[in-house]
């Protein structure tokens, strides 16, 4: 009797372990975790050491950047629905942004990566209004597929021409130049989903560079196959037109270094969220995206900062780039409501109001400039380098031409 019970118990335990093993394997395949986990572990050790150095330095600067895949135009949407989405941002975002200030008193900043394939002049005019209130900047977003290098270049140049009417992507300098930050709308930068319907261009990094792109802000894309092996590091990627996903690895930016390769890759934090578990067992992946089903929280803020993304040799400047889809109604509370309030309060209470820290709200262009300043060996308060390499766009010029 005792022996039979023991056997049944062992059989039951075996079934549980086998089921658990199947679930683990399924999750690993779904998230492509084996492609990036080794680098995550190695980079994590390196970044933790840098965090210790920064803490001993006495002053850590947190550079917080919100990049928005801003898509008021969606499949099947009517102009009335789209205008409601725009009105929500024009009315509500200034309220929350101006309630929250960084260590220098600057309001929260937002970077709207607007899809150039859905260009609407009135919507760009609305974003210019927000820019001129000092609340953010406009950059380039694009969903595309079945392209060649030539057709992609044509799309980008047309989009930049459309945006220039509003002063977007045109710098305030003489002579002015056209430049832009980029987010791939299909999570398929450089044909990294291995399906031409989502991109099709293996030489995309080269096309971006040749049309004035200063950096890509698409990553992380977990749990998609397009996620790079290299995580939680700012690096230069070199294009290989003969294969997709050339950004899979690259050369990290460092103090005293120089640009190597074709395009700067600026990722957001990627990690595990042990406080939010799937089936109560497995930690969910933290891909630094804010959405209605995964709103920001104090614990998520801490997780982002703990990844300690920085330029090698400048550990006291910590870069935190998070993403969202701001025009989607389901994300409004996460970005314009109570969840957003909690996020900003957490940032400010821990990193603005505490000794040893300074908080900086920055746009994507400003984040890039500060990265380049660190590379050039600049020190001190990073906010003085917001315009280090690329000056502000004409969207901040009150005399910019409007289309309405």
C-alpha positions in Angstrom: 0.0 0.0 0.0 2.8 2.4 1.0 4.8 1.5 -2.1 1.8 2.0 -4.4 1.2 5.5 -2.9 4.8 6.5 -3.4 4.7 5.3 -7.0 1.6 7.3 -7.7 3.1 10.4 -6.0 6.3 10.1 -8.1 4.2 9.7 -11.3 2.3 12.8 -10.4 5.4 14.7 -9.7 6.8 13.6 -13.0 3.7 14.7 -14.9 4.0 18.2 -13.2 7.7 18.5 -14.0 7.1 17.4 -17.6 4.2 19.9 -18.0 6.4 22.6 -16.5 9.2 21.7 -18.9 6.8 21.9 -21.9 5.6 25.3 -20.8 9.1 26.6 -20.3 10.2 25.4 -23.7 7.1 27.0 -25.3 7.7 30.3 -23.7 11.4 30.3 -24.7 10.4 29.6 -28.3 7.7 32.3 -28.3 10.0 35.0 -26.9 13.2 33.9 -28.8 14.8 34.3 -25.4 17.8 32.1 -26.2 19.0 34.6 -28.8 19.4 37.5 -26.4 19.5 36.0 -22.9 23.3 35.4 -22.9 24.0 39.0 -23.8 21.4 40.2 -21.3 23.2 38.3 -18.5 26.7 39.6 -19.5 25.5 43.1 -20.1 23.7 43.1 -16.8 26.9 42.3 -14.8 28.7 45.1 -16.7 25.9 47.6 -16.1 25.6 46.7 -12.4 29.3 47.4 -12.0 28.8 50.8 -13.7 25.9 51.6 -11.4 28.2 51.1 -8.4 30.7 53.4 -9.9 28.0 56.0 -10.6 26.7 55.8 -7.0 30.2 56.4 -5.6 30.6 59.4 -7.8 27.9 61.2 -5.8 25.6 62.3 -8.6 23.6 60.2 -11.0 21.6 61.8 -13.8 18.5 60.1 -15.0 17.7 61.0 -18.6 14.0 60.0 -19.3 12.8 59.9 -22.8 9.3 58.9 -24.0 9.1 57.8 -27.6 5.6 57.4 -29.0 4.5 55.3 -32.1 1.9 58.0 -32.5 -0.8 56.7 -34.9 -4.1 58.7 -34.9 -4.8 57.2 -38.3 -5.7 53.5 -38.0 -7.2 51.0 -40.4 -10.9 51.8 -40.9 -10.8 55.0 -38.7 -12.9 57.9 -39.8 -11.7 61.6 -39.8 -14.0 62.2 -36.8 -12.4 59.4 -34.8 -8.9 60.6 -35.7 -9.7 64.2 -34.7 -11.0 62.9 -31.3 -7.6 61.2 -30.8 -5.8 64.4 -31.7 -8.0 66.5 -29.5 -7.3 64.3 -26.5 -3.6 65.0 -26.9 -4.0 68.6 -27.6 -6.2 69.1 -24.6 -5.0 66.6 -22.0 -1.2 66.2 -22.6 -0.3 69.8 -21.8 -2.1 69.5 -18.4 -0.2 66.4 -17.3 3.1 67.5 -18.8 3.0 70.9 -17.0 2.1 69.3 -13.7 5.4 67.4 -13.7 8.9 69.0 -13.8 12.4 67.7 -13.8 15.3 68.9 -11.7 15.7 72.1 -13.8 11.9 72.8 -13.7 11.3 71.6 -17.3 8.0 70.0 -18.0 7.7 66.4 -19.1 8.7 65.8 -22.7 7.3 63.5 -25.4 8.6 62.6 -28.8 5.8 61.8 -31.4 7.1 59.5 -34.0 4.4 60.1 -36.6 3.8 57.6 -39.5 4.8 59.4 -42.7 2.6 57.0 -44.7 -0.4 58.5 -42.9 0.5 62.1 -43.4 -2.3 64.5 -42.6 -1.4 68.2 -42.5 -3.9 69.1 -39.7 -2.5 66.4 -37.4 1.1 67.6 -37.9 -0.1 71.2 -37.2 -1.6 69.9 -33.9 1.7 68.3 -32.9 3.5 71.5 -33.8 1.2 73.3 -31.3 2.5 71.0 -28.6 6.1 71.5 -29.7 5.7 75.2 -29.5 4.4 74.9 -25.9 7.8 73.3 -25.2 6.4 69.8 -24.5 8.1 67.7 -27.1 9.3 67.1 -30.7 8.2 65.2 -33.8 10.2 62.4 -35.4 9.7 59.8 -38.1 7.7 56.5 -38.0 7.1 54.2 -40.9 5.2 51.0 -41.6 6.3 49.6 -44.9 6.7 46.3 -46.8 7.7 44.7 -50.1 10.1 47.5 -50.6 13.5 47.8 -52.2 16.2 50.2 -51.1 15.1 52.6 -53.8 11.4 52.5 -53.0 12.1 52.9 -49.3 14.3 55.9 -50.0 11.5 57.5 -52.1 9.0 57.0 -49.2 11.4 58.5 -46.7 12.2 61.5 -48.8 8.6 62.2 -49.5 7.7 62.0 -45.8 10.5 64.4 -44.9 9.3 66.8 -47.6 5.8 66.6 -46.1 7.1 67.2 -42.5 9.3 70.1 -43.6 6.2 72.1 -44.4 5.6 72.2 -40.7 9.2 72.9 -39.8 9.7 69.3 -38.6 13.1 67.6 -39.2 14.5 70.9 -40.4 17.2 72.3 -38.0 17.4 75.9 -36.8 20.9 76.6 -38.2 22.4 78.2 -41.3 22.5 76.3 -43.5 19.7 74.2 -42.1 19.7 70.4 -42.6 17.2 67.7 -42.6 17.6 65.0 -40.1 15.4 62.6 -38.1 15.1 59.8 -35.5 13.4 56.7 -36.7 11.1 53.9 -35.4 10.1 51.0 -37.7 6.4 50.5 -37.5 6.3 46.8 -38.1 9.0 45.9 -35.6 11.0 44.8 -38.7 14.0 47.1 -38.9 16.4 45.9 -41.6 14.1 43.1 -42.7 14.5 41.5 -39.3 11.2 39.6 -39.3 12.5 37.7 -42.3 9.2 38.4 -44.2 9.1 41.0 -46.9 5.5 41.9 -46.1 6.9 43.8 -43.0 9.9 45.4 -44.7 11.9 43.7 -47.4 15.0 45.9 -47.3 18.2 44.2 -46.1 20.1 47.5 -46.6 17.7 49.6 -44.5 20.3 50.9 -42.2 22.2 52.4 -45.2 19.1 53.9 -46.6 18.3 55.5 -43.3 21.8 56.9 -42.9 21.8 58.3 -46.5 18.5 60.1 -45.9 19.6 61.8 -42.7 18.6 59.5 -39.9 20.7 60.1 -36.8 19.5 57.1 -34.8 17.0 54.3 -34.5 14.8 54.0 -31.5 12.8 50.8 -32.4 14.2 48.4 -29.8 13.4 46.4 -27.8 10.9 44.4 -29.8 10.6 41.4 -27.5 8.8 39.0 -27.9 9.3 39.4 -31.6 12.0 37.6 -33.7 13.3 41.0 -34.6 14.8 41.6 -31.1 18.6 42.1 -31.3 20.9 39.8 -29.5 22.6 42.9 -28.1 20.5 44.5 -25.3 20.7 47.3 -22.7 23.6 49.0 -24.5 23.9 52.0 -26.9 25.8 50.9 -30.0 26.6 51.5 -33.6 25.4 48.9 -36.1 27.1 48.3 -39.4 24.9 47.4 -42.4 25.4 44.2 -44.3 23.1 44.4 -47.4 23.6 40.7 -48.0 21.7 39.7 -44.9 18.8 41.0 -42.7 19.0 42.2 -39.1 22.5 43.9 -39.3 21.8 45.6 -36.0 21.9 42.2 -34.2 25.1 43.3 -32.7 27.5 46.3 -32.9 30.2 48.5 -31.3 29.2 50.1 -28.0 29.5 53.9 -27.7 32.2 55.0 -25.3 33.8 58.1 -24.0 36.6 59.1 -26.4 35.3 56.9 -29.2 33.9 57.8 -32.5 31.1 56.7 -34.8 31.7 53.2 -36.1 29.3 51.7 -38.7 26.1 53.1 -40.2 23.6 53.9 -37.6 23.3 54.5 -33.8 20.9 52.1 -32.1 19.3 53.5 -28.9 17.4 50.8 -27.1 15.0 50.9 -24.2 15.5 48.7 -21.1 14.8 45.0 -21.5 14.6 42.8 -18.5 12.3 40.5 -16.5 9.5 41.6 -14.3 9.5 39.3 -11.3 6.6 41.1 -9.7 4.3 40.3 -12.6 4.3 36.6 -13.4 2.6 34.5 -16.1 0.6 31.7 -14.6 2.1 32.8 -11.3 5.3 31.1 -12.3 7.3 32.8 -15.0 8.4 36.5 -14.8 6.9 38.5 -17.6 9.2 40.3 -20.0 9.8 44.0 -19.3 10.2 45.6 -22.7 9.7 49.2 -21.5 6.5 49.7 -23.4 3.6 51.5 -21.8 0.1 50.4 -22.7 -3.3 49.9 -21.2 -2.7 46.3 -20.5 0.7 47.0 -19.0 0.6 50.5 -17.5 3.5 52.2 -15.9 4.1 51.8 -12.2 6.7 52.7 -9.5 8.1 49.2 -9.7 8.5 49.3 -13.5 10.2 52.7 -13.2 12.7 51.2 -10.8 13.2 48.2 -13.1 14.0 50.5 -16.1 16.6 52.4 -14.2 18.2 49.3 -12.7 19.2 48.3 -16.2 21.6 51.3 -16.1 21.9 51.9 -19.8 24.8 54.3 -20.3 27.7 55.3 -22.5 30.8 53.3 -21.6 33.0 55.6 -19.4 30.1 57.8 -18.4 28.2 55.7 -15.9 26.7 58.6 -14.0 24.5 59.5 -17.0 21.7 56.8 -17.2 19.5 56.7 -20.4 15.9 55.5 -19.9 14.0 55.3 -23.2 10.4 54.0 -22.9 7.9 53.6 -25.7 4.1 53.7 -26.2 1.3 53.9 -28.8 -0.2 57.2 -27.5 -3.0 57.7 -30.0 -4.7 54.4 -29.0 -7.6 55.0 -26.7 -6.7 52.0 -24.7 -3.4 53.6 -23.7 -4.8 57.0 -22.6 -4.8 56.2 -18.9 -1.3 54.9 -19.1 -0.1 58.1 -20.7 -2.6 60.8 -19.9 -4.4 59.5 -16.7 -3.8 58.1 -13.2 -1.1 55.5 -14.3 0.9 58.3 -16.0 0.6 60.4 -12.9 2.1 57.6 -10.8 5.0 57.1 -13.2 5.9 60.8 -13.1 5.5 61.0 -9.3 7.7 58.0 -8.9 10.4 59.5 -11.1 10.3 62.8 -9.4 10.1 61.6 -5.8 13.1 59.2 -6.3 15.3 61.0 -8.8 14.4 64.7 -8.6 13.8 65.1 -4.9 16.4 62.8 -3.5 20.1 63.7 -2.8 22.6 62.2 -5.2 20.2 62.3 -8.3 19.0 64.7 -10.9 16.1 64.0 -13.3 16.0 65.2 -16.9 13.0 65.0 -19.2 14.4 64.9 -22.8 13.3 64.3 -26.4 14.8 61.7 -28.7 16.9 64.3 -30.5 18.2 65.6 -27.1 18.9 62.1 -25.9 21.0 61.5 -29.0 22.9 64.8 -28.5 23.7 63.9 -24.9 25.0 60.5 -26.0 27.2 62.2 -28.5 28.4 64.7 -25.9 29.3 61.7 -23.6 31.2 60.1 -26.5 33.1 63.4 -27.0 34.2 63.4 -23.3 31.8 66.0 -21.9 31.1 65.9 -18.2 28.9 67.6 -15.6 25.2 68.2 -16.0 24.1 66.5 -19.2 21.2 68.9 -19.8 23.6 71.5 -21.1 24.3 69.3 -24.1 20.7 68.9 -25.3 21.6 70.7 -28.6 25.2 69.4 -28.7 25.2 68.0 -32.3 21.8 68.6 -33.8 20.0 72.0 -33.1 16.3 72.2 -32.4 13.9 71.9 -35.3 11.9 74.7 -36.8 8.8 73.3 -35.1 9.9 75.3 -32.1 9.9 78.5 -34.1 6.7 80.5 -33.5 6.9 81.8 -37.1 6.8 78.4 -38.7 4.4 78.1 -41.6 1.1 76.5 -40.8 -1.1 74.7 -43.3 -4.4 75.7 -41.8 
